Amino acid sequence: MTAKEWLIVAMLPGLGARGLSDLMMHRPDWPAGWLACLKEPARSALRLWLDHPEKSSLQSRVDALETWLAGDVRRHLLHPEHPDWPTLLNQIPDPPAVLWAYGDLAALAPPCLAMVGTRRPTREGLGNAAGFSRELADRGWCIVSGMALGIDGQAQRAALDSGGRTVAVLGCGVDVVYPPRHADLHQRLIDEGGLLLSEHPPGTRSRPAYFPRRNRIVTGLSLGVLVVEAADRSGSLVSARLATEQNRDVFAIPGSIHNPQASGCLTLIRDGAVLVTRVDDILAELGHWAQSWMPGQQEQAATDTVEDTDPLLAWLSDTPTPLDALVNLTGNDVSSCQLRLLELELEGRVCQASGGWIRLPRSAGK
């Protein structure tokens, strides 16, 4: 399907993200398979656009959005068949049909960690957000957040200040500045290697209902979520719950029992979140994903032979990596991954262990 066809699908009435996800599991052919699977009124809307686009209200919206895209080379429409589509989103039950992007798509390439927290942080919370964000960015990670006031904005500013990558997922169009106080941060994300993402088309104003839904994308893009500082019943705890449902790791920084803005983090830790006091606590828990991006890895890679640049081998370490994780990380299908793993196993460079595949030391493969 083309980008325009994905855009049409995203605008069909009465479909929704979960309905679209359920439909895509059947891998329908375009357009006959879609027409056969769709229910009313989406079926009629698609048929009208296919047969008489000039009579369809969808076409005028498509024309306006394509004009917006053409206005700046940094504007993009991502869809499941786009080469820069974040494949981790395919793991969540209700991925967006399309994502509007404004900025540098290279921000999606590194491993991502979500950082969230209260809009009314303490000085300690702001310091923790900046410190963790800077160090993670220095280690090659991308910080994902919602550009909200407080912890979110602080984390994203710190990532940019250190020359790192950060992605902001918005509850409005990517061309809409919200909150208004973050106008400078909005522009910095566009200009300094960051990226703005939204499932809502350009021009969409923010609404309260959009923010809880954008949280599923914040966590869905990420290997884990770090809650820096949060009160009970905060939106950050919603993000933590979504992360758990998406099988992502949840991390929390502890705080004083006398600080209301830390009570949510203490609750998360009590309920099983990983207590962290330094970045290494996060990287140790994330295991194979973290080790691929630890300082010194690139220098070591420069001394390896050309054979060791195998894209699948690069994602393996001494921590078992499941096959489904390798499929998502490499972008290859299951059969291709299985075949390459068998070849590497025969070469004595990998082996299967409890929980997945591990990379053997170079000496073991000789």
C-alpha positions as CSV (number, residue, x, y, z in Angstrom):
1,M,0.0,0.0,0.0
2,T,1.1,3.5,-0.7
3,A,1.4,6.3,1.8
4,K,-1.8,7.8,0.4
5,E,-3.7,4.6,0.8
6,W,-2.6,4.2,4.4
7,L,-3.7,7.8,5.0
8,I,-7.1,7.0,3.6
9,V,-7.4,3.9,5.9
10,A,-6.5,6.1,8.9
11,M,-9.3,8.5,8.1
12,L,-12.0,5.9,7.5
13,P,-15.0,6.4,9.9
14,G,-15.8,4.1,12.7
15,L,-12.6,2.0,12.4
16,G,-10.3,3.1,15.3
17,A,-6.8,1.9,16.2
18,R,-7.8,-1.4,17.7
19,G,-10.2,-2.2,14.9
20,L,-7.5,-1.5,12.4
21,S,-5.0,-3.6,14.3
22,D,-7.5,-6.6,14.3
23,L,-8.1,-6.2,10.6
24,M,-4.4,-6.0,9.7
25,M,-3.8,-9.4,11.4
26,H,-5.7,-10.9,8.4
27,R,-3.2,-9.2,5.9
28,P,-6.0,-8.2,3.5
29,D,-5.1,-7.4,-0.1
30,W,-5.6,-3.8,-1.3
31,P,-8.3,-2.8,-2.0
32,A,-10.5,-5.9,-2.5
33,G,-9.5,-7.6,0.8
34,W,-10.0,-4.4,2.8
35,L,-13.5,-3.9,1.3
36,A,-14.4,-7.5,2.2
37,C,-13.2,-7.1,5.8
38,L,-14.4,-3.6,6.6
39,K,-17.8,-2.9,8.2
40,E,-20.1,0.0,7.6
41,P,-19.6,3.0,7.4
42,A,-15.9,2.5,6.7
43,R,-16.6,0.1,3.7
44,S,-18.9,2.6,1.9
45,A,-16.4,5.5,2.6
46,L,-13.6,3.5,1.0
47,R,-15.6,2.3,-1.9
48,L,-16.7,5.9,-2.7
49,W,-13.1,7.1,-2.6
50,L,-11.9,4.3,-4.8
51,D,-14.7,4.7,-7.4
52,H,-15.3,8.5,-7.3
53,P,-12.5,10.3,-5.4
54,E,-13.8,13.6,-6.5
55,K,-17.1,13.0,-4.7
56,S,-15.4,11.8,-1.5
57,S,-14.8,14.1,1.5
58,L,-11.6,12.1,2.1
59,Q,-9.9,13.3,-1.0
60,S,-10.0,17.0,0.0
61,R,-8.5,16.1,3.3
62,V,-5.8,14.1,1.6
63,D,-5.0,17.0,-0.7
64,A,-4.6,19.4,2.2
65,L,-2.4,17.0,4.1
66,E,-0.2,16.3,1.1
67,T,0.3,20.0,0.6
68,W,1.4,20.3,4.3
69,L,3.9,17.4,3.8
70,A,5.4,19.1,0.7
71,G,6.0,22.3,2.6
72,D,9.2,21.0,4.4
73,V,11.5,18.1,3.8
74,R,11.5,17.5,7.6
75,R,7.8,16.6,7.5
76,H,6.9,12.9,7.1
77,L,4.0,10.5,7.1
78,L,5.0,7.1,8.7
79,H,3.0,4.0,8.1
80,P,3.6,0.3,8.8
81,E,5.3,-0.2,5.4
82,H,7.5,2.9,5.7
83,P,11.2,2.0,6.2
84,D,11.4,4.2,9.3
85,W,8.3,2.8,10.9
86,P,9.1,1.9,14.6
87,T,8.6,-1.8,14.6
88,L,8.2,-2.0,18.4
89,L,4.8,-0.4,17.9
90,N,3.6,-3.5,16.1
91,Q,3.8,-5.3,19.5
92,I,1.1,-3.2,21.1
93,P,-2.6,-4.1,20.8
94,D,-3.7,-0.7,19.3
95,P,-0.9,0.8,17.2
96,P,-1.7,3.9,15.3
97,A,-2.5,3.5,11.6
98,V,-0.1,6.3,10.7
99,L,2.2,8.7,12.5
100,W,2.8,12.3,11.5
101,A,6.5,13.2,12.0
102,Y,8.3,16.5,12.0
103,G,12.0,16.6,12.5
104,D,14.8,14.0,12.0
105,L,13.7,10.4,11.5
106,A,17.2,9.3,12.5
107,A,16.0,9.9,16.1
108,L,14.0,6.6,15.8
109,A,17.2,4.6,15.1
110,P,18.8,4.2,18.6
111,P,17.1,2.2,21.4
112,C,14.5,4.3,23.2
113,L,13.7,4.8,26.8
114,A,10.6,6.7,27.9
115,M,11.0,9.2,30.7
116,V,7.9,10.5,32.4
117,G,6.9,12.3,35.5
118,T,4.9,15.0,37.3
119,R,4.1,18.4,35.8
120,R,4.9,20.0,39.2
121,P,8.3,18.5,40.1
122,T,10.6,19.3,43.0
123,R,14.1,20.6,42.4
124,E,15.4,17.2,43.1
125,G,13.1,15.7,40.5
126,L,14.2,18.2,37.9
127,G,17.8,17.4,38.7
128,N,17.2,13.6,38.4
129,A,15.4,14.0,35.1
130,A,18.2,16.1,33.6
131,G,21.0,13.9,35.0
132,F,19.5,10.5,33.8
133,S,18.5,12.0,30.4
134,R,22.0,13.4,29.8
135,E,23.8,10.2,30.7
136,L,21.4,8.0,28.7
137,A,21.8,10.3,25.7
138,D,25.6,10.2,26.0
139,R,25.4,6.4,26.0
140,G,23.5,6.5,22.7
141,W,19.9,6.2,23.8
142,C,17.0,8.2,22.6
143,I,14.7,9.8,25.2
144,V,11.0,9.5,24.5
145,S,8.4,11.7,26.3
146,G,5.4,13.8,25.8
147,M,6.9,17.4,25.9
148,A,4.7,18.2,28.9
149,L,5.6,20.7,31.6
150,G,7.8,19.5,34.4
151,I,9.7,16.2,34.1
152,D,8.9,15.5,30.4
153,G,10.2,18.8,29.1
154,Q,13.2,18.8,31.5
155,A,14.3,15.3,30.2
156,Q,14.0,16.3,26.6
157,R,15.8,19.6,27.0
158,A,18.7,17.8,28.7
159,A,18.9,15.2,25.9
160,L,19.2,18.0,23.3
161,D,21.7,19.9,25.5
162,S,24.0,16.9,25.4
163,G,23.7,16.6,21.7
164,G,21.5,13.4,22.0
165,R,18.3,12.3,20.4
166,T,14.8,12.7,21.8
167,V,11.3,12.1,20.5
168,A,8.2,13.9,21.7
169,V,4.8,12.2,21.2
170,L,2.1,14.8,21.2
171,G,-1.6,14.9,22.0
172,C,-2.2,17.3,19.1
173,G,-0.8,17.9,15.6
174,V,3.0,18.1,15.2
175,D,2.6,21.7,14.0
176,V,0.7,22.7,17.1
177,V,2.7,24.1,20.0
178,Y,1.3,22.6,23.3
179,P,1.9,23.5,26.0
180,P,2.5,27.1,24.7
181,R,5.3,27.6,27.2
182,H,7.3,25.0,25.3
183,A,7.4,26.8,22.0
184,D,11.2,27.0,22.2
185,L,11.5,23.2,22.9
186,H,9.1,22.5,20.1
187,Q,11.4,24.3,17.7
188,R,14.5,22.8,19.1
189,L,13.2,19.3,18.5
190,I,12.7,20.2,14.8
191,D,16.0,22.0,14.4
192,E,18.4,20.0,16.6
193,G,18.0,16.3,15.5
194,G,14.9,15.6,17.6
195,L,11.5,14.4,16.3
196,L,7.9,15.3,16.9
197,L,5.3,12.5,16.5
198,S,1.6,12.3,16.6
199,E,-1.2,10.1,15.4
200,H,-3.3,13.2,14.8
201,P,-3.0,15.1,11.5
202,P,-1.4,18.5,11.4
203,G,-3.7,21.3,12.7
204,T,-5.3,19.1,15.3
205,R,-5.8,21.1,18.5
206,S,-5.1,19.4,21.9
207,R,-8.0,17.7,23.8
208,P,-7.9,16.1,27.2
209,A,-8.9,12.7,25.7
210,Y,-5.9,12.7,23.4
211,F,-3.2,12.7,26.1
212,P,-3.9,9.3,27.7
213,R,-4.0,7.8,24.3
214,R,-0.7,9.3,23.2
215,N,0.9,7.6,26.3
216,R,0.5,4.2,24.7
217,I,2.7,5.4,21.8
218,V,5.3,6.9,24.2
219,T,5.7,3.5,26.0
220,G,5.2,1.5,22.8
221,L,8.2,3.2,21.1
222,S,10.4,2.3,24.1
223,L,12.1,-0.7,25.6
224,G,11.2,0.6,29.0
225,V,9.8,3.5,30.9
226,L,11.5,5.5,33.7
227,V,9.1,7.3,36.1
228,V,11.3,10.0,37.6
229,E,8.8,11.7,40.0
230,A,5.1,11.2,40.2
231,A,2.2,11.6,42.7
232,D,-0.5,9.0,43.2
233,R,-3.2,8.9,40.5
234,S,-0.9,10.8,38.1
235,G,-0.8,10.4,34.3
236,S,2.7,8.9,34.8
237,L,1.2,5.9,36.5
238,V,-1.0,5.4,33.6
239,S,2.1,5.3,31.4
240,A,3.6,2.7,33.8
241,R,0.5,0.6,33.6
242,L,0.5,0.7,29.8
243,A,4.2,-0.2,29.7
244,T,3.4,-3.3,31.9
245,E,0.6,-4.3,29.6
246,Q,2.9,-3.9,26.6
247,N,5.5,-6.1,28.3
248,R,7.9,-3.2,28.7
249,D,10.2,-2.8,31.7
250,V,9.1,-0.2,34.3
251,F,11.7,1.7,36.4
252,A,11.2,4.2,39.2
253,I,13.4,6.6,41.1
254,P,12.7,6.4,44.8
255,G,12.0,9.5,46.9
256,S,11.2,10.7,50.4
257,I,8.1,9.2,52.0
258,H,7.3,12.9,53.0
259,N,7.3,14.1,49.4
260,P,3.8,13.8,47.8
261,Q,5.4,14.0,44.4
262,A,7.3,10.8,45.1
263,S,4.5,8.7,46.4
264,G,3.6,7.3,43.0
265,C,7.1,6.1,42.4
266,L,7.1,4.4,45.8
267,T,3.9,2.7,44.9
268,L,5.3,1.5,41.6
269,I,8.4,0.1,43.4
270,R,6.2,-1.7,46.0
271,D,4.2,-3.2,43.1
272,G,7.2,-4.6,41.3
273,A,8.9,-1.7,39.3
274,V,12.7,-1.8,39.3
275,L,14.2,0.7,41.8
276,V,16.9,2.7,40.2
277,T,19.4,5.2,41.6
278,R,21.7,5.3,38.5
279,V,21.6,4.7,34.8
280,D,23.6,1.5,35.1
281,D,20.6,0.0,37.0
282,I,18.5,0.5,33.9
283,L,21.1,-0.8,31.5
284,A,21.7,-3.9,33.6
285,E,18.0,-4.7,33.6
286,L,17.6,-4.2,29.8
287,G,20.5,-6.6,29.2
288,H,21.2,-7.3,25.6
289,W,19.6,-4.1,24.3
290,A,21.7,-2.0,26.7
291,Q,25.0,-3.8,26.1
292,S,24.8,-3.1,22.3
293,W,24.9,0.6,23.1
294,M,27.3,0.8,26.1
295,P,30.3,3.1,25.8
296,G,33.2,1.3,24.1
297,Q,31.0,-0.9,21.9
298,Q,31.7,1.1,18.8
299,E,35.4,1.2,19.5
300,Q,35.4,-2.5,19.9
301,A,33.4,-3.0,16.7
302,A,36.2,-1.1,14.8
303,T,38.6,-3.9,15.8
304,D,36.3,-6.7,14.8
305,T,36.4,-8.4,11.5
306,V,33.9,-7.7,8.8
307,E,32.1,-10.9,9.7
308,D,31.3,-9.5,13.1
309,T,29.2,-6.7,11.7
310,D,26.4,-9.1,11.0
311,P,23.2,-7.1,11.9
312,L,21.7,-10.1,13.8
313,L,24.9,-10.9,15.6
314,A,25.2,-7.2,16.8
315,W,22.0,-7.6,18.8
316,L,23.2,-10.7,20.7
317,S,25.2,-10.7,23.9
318,D,25.7,-13.1,26.8
319,T,22.1,-12.3,27.9
320,P,19.5,-14.6,26.2
321,T,17.6,-12.7,23.5
322,P,14.2,-14.3,22.4
323,L,13.6,-15.0,18.7
324,D,10.6,-12.6,18.6
325,A,12.8,-9.8,20.0
326,L,15.4,-10.4,17.3
327,V,12.7,-10.3,14.6
328,N,11.6,-6.9,15.9
329,L,15.1,-5.5,16.4
330,T,16.4,-6.5,13.0
331,G,13.3,-6.0,10.9
332,N,13.7,-9.5,9.3
333,D,11.1,-12.1,9.2
334,V,11.1,-15.2,11.4
335,S,12.4,-17.6,8.7
336,S,15.3,-15.3,7.9
337,C,16.3,-15.0,11.5
338,Q,16.0,-18.7,12.1
339,L,18.2,-19.5,9.1
340,R,20.9,-17.0,10.0
341,L,20.9,-18.2,13.6
342,L,21.4,-21.8,12.4
343,E,24.3,-20.6,10.2
344,L,25.9,-18.7,13.1
345,E,25.4,-21.7,15.4
346,L,27.2,-24.0,13.0
347,E,30.0,-21.5,12.9
348,G,30.2,-21.7,16.7
349,R,29.4,-18.0,17.2
350,V,26.0,-18.3,18.9
351,C,24.0,-20.9,20.8
352,Q,20.5,-21.3,22.2
353,A,20.0,-21.0,25.9
354,S,17.1,-20.9,28.2
355,G,15.2,-17.7,27.3
356,G,16.7,-17.2,23.8
357,W,19.9,-16.9,21.9
358,I,23.3,-15.8,23.2
359,R,26.5,-14.7,21.5
360,L,29.6,-16.8,22.2
361,P,33.0,-15.2,22.9
362,R,35.2,-14.9,19.9
363,S,37.6,-17.5,21.2
364,A,34.7,-20.0,21.5
365,G,33.9,-19.7,17.8
366,K,37.5,-20.4,16.6
